[in-house]
């Protein structure tokens, strides 16, 4: 389920998005400076080799794009650039510098230019899907085709939180705003819809070839998300921020269903959660199925993951106590992240009767104290809707809350407090346990308040008078 931008901001700190945007801008400047440096050394970019005059042309275009906010000016630039590369589209898309330019201008092309590009890419799907740079142009082309196809039939809707008001300031936001606001012809919208279907069908028919390739895998993932109407902004270090949810045709959701059925039928399905690429693919598939409200497919994937993959037991590592017998899902980062997504999209009954009972019950304290797995406990607490289930979790954490705080896994305690508040139960008991864990049950006034806000016992605070307020302490 989707986090609002305000919730993300409270979790990450007030300046998170501001600092991230600064980093993105400086990264863009570094890319331009590096491109100029390569040109001076007669090295004309990674990937397909460009002629010197071609390379210099794209350096100039990239420099001119910086600060070019006007959509009409970008549209004029896009048409001129794409006219320059006519009959060299694939080669130009396969160079690091020129692919960056083409990707950022693609959303501002006119109808005939985009239709020509789609024809060229359809004829070269196999080449571009696995190319380090051309694959990014293909992803952007698919996204623009999706937006243009369905943009004219979107219901009025509010943006996703206050941060979305600044959406148009980033690349994806400008493209969305431009393409959602343009009056494209019905014929063009149909051509875009056919392109979306061709991409999806090609990927379905070649799933085995592309799923293990880092670039092909990413194209598949973006295709599945786009088919569900999920528009994503690419952000560094694995983060993603959803800025728009589009209403899409029912026939597109059937294509998502086909991806699901193909993967479910794979003999190696049980191994998919333990590979970084295929785990993220399954995460995106679950997100898309939840978005399209396909409860049947969600249940099928959830049951197969649990029974054939997650419940496998791995022998403990040499440095682990023999008593530790956790299911295989908790032994790998990639599968833990997949489990977190499954917890977010599963039905209440499946979460309570299967995921909790078979994976978490009797292991809550152990999982909460482990760096890699405590986030799964947080996600479980985020998504429970049953008071009895919360009471079971609470009874396990009863004696282990102090240890969890000592480990620094304060998110577990904060999410436990949120769950108690959301379900209106165990709130008084939580307060007592928290005060006992912080050794401040006898404290009063400011000393008590500081211990909770900073999540430190009074005796520790006495030695750290300038300790900052803890984010999770303020949430509690």
C-alpha angles and dihedrals in degrees: 000000000000124000115218118236091244091055090049090051093051090051096046102037134263097278098042097104094039092052092044092054090050090053091049092051092048090047089054091051091048090051091053093046091048090049090053090048093052090049092054088054091051090247105130103198137288122290119022112021116245127203114256094251091049092050093049090049092057092046088056092047092049090050092048091051092061107099094004098136101159110101094208091053090049089050091053091048091048094053092048094049094047090048088055093056097044110145089012097070098120096044092047091048089054096062119088097229100039093043089057090054094045092048093052094047099041095089091058098054121118123247099267094046094051092045091052091049092050090053091051094048093047088059091050104037096129093052099045098042093068099033114112093227108018090056089067091054089050091051091052091046090053092049093049090047090053093050094046093046097053102020094097094055101051120128119232108272140168119248119257101267134313095300089063089069087071091047095108091062093072128066097256091045093053091049093048093047092049098045095041090051099047123097101230120185120257090242091056092049090053092050089052091050091051090050091053090052093047092052092049093047093047091051091047092052092048100036094126091054098049106032093079095044114092094222097037090048091054091051090052092049094050091046092054092048092047091049087058091050095252112146112197134193113218111233130179124261095031098294122135131190120200110219102168140025114202128201107235136189118275090238088066092056087054088058089055087052089054091054088051094050092048093052093044089055094053114113089219094052092116090060097051096088091059097058117078095224098045093042091058089045090056090045090055091045091053091048091050094047090050090049091051090045094235096160094169094057091043090055092047094052093042093052094045092048092049099044102036103031119012097048095055111116122225121201110253118260119259093261094049124094112254090236091068106097108165122164115259092255090072094052098070131053093219094055093044090057090049090051090052090056091046090053089053097052104032124108118258092250095049092048093049102037100036117014095042099038097044102036111021111025112108092008103071096110093044092049092045091054095050117089097221098042104040089084090061089056089050090052090048090053090047093057107037115113099175122092093206091055091050090051090053091051090045092053090055094048091045096094097027104054095100091051091050090053091047089054088056093241093135093151089075091056093044092050090046088055091048091051092049090051094044094050095035095232141111091013096131092046091049091054091051093047092047093050090048091049090051092046090234104109089115095043122102140197120353094358091058093044093049092050092054096041093049096032092228131122115250092248090057093044090054088066094041105045093161096050109140125241109269116237092225091046090058090048092052 
